[in-house]
Amino acid sequence: MQVFLDTNVFLYAIGGPHPQRDACVKLLLRVGDGSLGATINTEVVQEILFVLTRRGRRRDGLKLARDLTSLFPDLLPVTREDMLSACDLLQRHPRLPVRDAVHAATMLRNNLRLIVSVDPDFDQVAELRRIAPRSA
């Protein structure tokens, strides 16, 4: 079974001290050694670049983006269909953040139902199951 990794997994893993950091690092080590099948979409890479650049860490963002495109050579694209599905999700779930809707739509199109994230907003989407990095 393959899991989708939310952006926050990567940001906590490379961030400073935080209760989620160690679990995220361990999770990514499992992805790297092949013991956990995982994927991301192009929006995760974009979001990492955006967040780290906004935080004054552009160089770190560029390095991580390049590393992710190597770790995940088959990045899931975000398609027109995904954007229309995201709009439907946003209409059904008014409190769902836009980027989370895009991730959820990409997951659903690719028959992925499990997301690793610390973000409880994904719990609104009944078709998905969220697990915390500690539980992955």
C-alpha positions in Angstrom: 0.0 0.0 0.0 1.3 3.4 -0.9 0.7 6.5 1.3 0.6 10.2 0.3 2.9 12.4 2.3 1.6 15.9 3.2 3.9 18.9 3.0 4.1 19.2 6.8 6.0 15.9 7.1 8.9 17.4 5.1 8.8 20.8 6.8 8.8 19.3 10.3 11.7 17.0 9.3 13.9 19.8 8.3 12.7 22.3 10.8 14.0 23.1 14.3 13.1 21.3 17.5 9.4 20.3 17.5 7.4 17.4 19.0 6.7 16.1 15.4 10.3 16.4 14.1 11.7 13.0 15.1 8.7 11.0 13.9 8.8 12.8 10.5 12.6 12.2 10.1 12.1 8.5 10.9 9.2 8.3 8.5 11.3 9.8 5.7 14.2 7.4 6.4 11.7 4.6 5.8 10.7 6.1 2.5 14.3 6.5 1.6 15.3 2.9 2.4 12.2 1.6 0.5 10.5 0.1 3.6 7.5 2.5 3.2 5.9 3.1 -0.2 5.0 6.8 -0.5 4.3 9.4 -3.0 3.7 13.2 -3.3 2.3 15.5 -6.0 3.8 18.5 -7.7 1.9 20.8 -5.4 3.8 19.4 -2.4 7.1 20.5 -4.0 5.6 23.9 -4.9 4.3 24.4 -1.3 7.7 23.6 0.1 9.4 26.1 -2.2 6.8 28.7 -1.3 7.0 28.2 2.5 10.7 28.0 2.8 11.3 31.0 0.5 8.8 33.0 2.5 10.7 32.1 5.6 14.0 33.3 4.1 15.3 29.8 3.4 15.2 29.8 -0.4 18.4 27.8 -0.7 17.0 25.1 1.6 13.8 25.1 -0.4 15.6 24.6 -3.6 17.7 21.8 -2.2 14.7 20.0 -0.8 12.7 20.5 -4.0 15.5 18.9 -6.0 15.9 16.1 -3.4 12.2 15.3 -3.6 12.2 15.1 -7.3 14.9 12.5 -7.0 13.3 10.6 -4.1 9.9 10.6 -6.0 10.8 10.4 -9.7 7.1 9.7 -10.5 5.6 12.8 -8.9 1.9 12.9 -9.3 0.8 15.7 -11.5 -2.0 18.0 -10.5 -4.4 17.9 -13.5 -7.4 19.9 -14.7 -9.5 17.0 -13.3 -7.9 17.4 -9.9 -8.6 21.1 -9.9 -12.3 20.5 -10.7 -12.4 17.8 -8.0 -10.7 20.2 -5.5 -13.4 22.8 -6.2 -16.1 20.1 -5.5 -14.3 19.2 -2.2 -14.1 22.9 -1.2 -17.8 23.3 -1.9 -18.6 20.3 0.2 -16.2 21.2 3.0 -16.1 25.0 3.5 -13.4 24.8 6.2 -11.0 22.6 4.1 -7.9 24.6 3.1 -7.4 25.0 -0.7 -4.0 23.2 -0.8 -5.4 20.3 1.2 -8.3 20.0 -1.3 -5.8 19.9 -4.2 -3.8 17.1 -2.4 -7.0 15.2 -1.6 -8.3 15.5 -5.2 -4.9 14.2 -6.6 -5.1 11.3 -4.1 -8.6 10.4 -5.0 -7.9 10.4 -8.8 -4.9 8.1 -8.2 -6.8 5.7 -5.9 -4.8 6.7 -2.8 -6.8 6.7 0.4 -4.1 7.1 3.1 -2.3 10.3 3.9 0.4 10.9 6.5 -0.1 14.3 7.9 -0.3 16.2 11.2 -3.1 18.3 9.7 -6.6 17.2 11.0 -8.3 19.2 8.1 -7.9 16.0 6.0 -10.3 14.3 8.5 -13.2 16.2 6.8 -12.8 14.1 3.6 -14.5 10.8 4.3 -12.9 9.1 1.4 -9.5 9.5 3.0 -7.8 8.2 6.1 -5.2 10.4 7.8 -2.5 9.0 10.1 0.0 10.9 12.1 3.7 10.5 11.3 4.2 8.6 14.6 1.7 6.0 13.5 2.9 5.5 10.0 
